[in-house]
Amino acid sequence: MSDSLEKIYNDLYGHSMHLMKEHNLPVEAIAGSLMAIAMRLYRTQLSDEDFNKLKEMILDTNVEPYVKKVLH
């Protein structure tokens, strides 16, 4: 991962943890908001075809969960 991508990821992850811990916001609300922002950014930048390909890729990709104790 490039340095700039790693910084963005770490900043957003850190802010998400802050919202959960300091403001007692539910993980579902934070994750849903991040997904909505991401989809809107993608939709703004990509063609219809590329956006639809991305949605399919997202649906078909498995991800590993964080260790639960980190999020709560």
C-alpha positions in Angstrom: 0.0 0.0 0.0 1.4 3.4 -0.9 2.2 5.9 1.9 -0.7 8.2 0.9 -3.2 5.3 0.9 -2.0 4.0 4.2 -2.3 7.5 5.7 -5.9 7.8 4.4 -6.8 4.3 5.7 -5.2 4.9 9.1 -6.8 8.3 9.5 -10.3 7.0 8.7 -9.8 4.0 10.8 -8.6 6.1 13.8 -11.5 8.5 13.4 -14.0 5.6 13.2 -12.6 4.1 16.4 -12.8 7.6 18.0 -16.5 7.9 17.1 -17.3 4.5 18.6 -15.3 4.9 21.8 -15.7 8.6 22.6 -19.1 9.2 21.2 -20.6 5.7 21.7 -21.8 5.5 18.1 -22.7 2.0 16.8 -20.3 0.3 14.5 -23.1 -0.3 12.0 -23.8 3.5 11.7 -20.1 4.3 11.2 -19.6 1.5 8.6 -22.8 2.3 6.8 -21.8 6.0 6.6 -18.3 5.1 5.3 -19.9 2.8 2.7 -22.4 5.4 1.6 -19.6 8.0 1.2 -17.4 5.6 -0.8 -20.3 4.6 -3.1 -21.1 8.2 -3.8 -17.5 9.0 -4.5 -17.2 6.1 -6.9 -20.5 7.0 -8.5 -19.3 10.5 -9.1 -16.0 9.4 -10.7 -16.8 6.2 -12.6 -18.7 5.4 -15.7 -21.9 3.4 -15.4 -20.2 0.3 -16.6 -17.2 0.7 -14.2 -19.5 1.5 -11.3 -21.5 -1.7 -11.9 -18.4 -3.8 -12.2 -17.2 -2.3 -8.9 -20.5 -3.2 -7.2 -20.2 -6.8 -8.4 -16.6 -7.0 -7.2 -17.6 -5.7 -3.8 -20.4 -8.2 -3.5 -18.1 -11.1 -4.5 -15.1 -10.2 -2.3 -14.7 -11.9 1.1 -12.9 -9.8 3.8 -11.5 -10.8 7.1 -13.1 -9.2 10.1 -11.2 -7.2 12.7 -10.7 -8.9 16.0 -14.0 -8.1 17.8 -12.3 -6.8 21.0 -10.7 -4.0 18.9 -14.1 -2.6 17.8 -15.8 -2.7 21.2 
